[in-house]
Amino acid sequence: MKGVAIIDSSGELLASADSVEGALRGVIGRNMLAARRAAKLSQAQLARRVGRSQTFVGRVERGVIACGEAYVLAVLQACGLPADWRP
């Protein structure tokens, strides 16, 4: 099976995976990790703020599981970042 790569406008590889869904999970996960780090929060602290488990937060950040728009917005809010924030 051929892989999928997501490349930004400057040509930098953002993610690669066996599927589009997997590549998107990777990009979103890295962005959620960057947001948490920008807020200087641990996974446990973020999990408490968004009402999820630390395991869930970690799995999203690693791109293991998908998350919805509501979770992304909750993370940004919990991190004190605007909804249009980009890493």
Helices and strands as residue ranges (DSSP letters): E 4-7, E 13-17, H 20-38, H 43-50, H 54-61, H 69-78
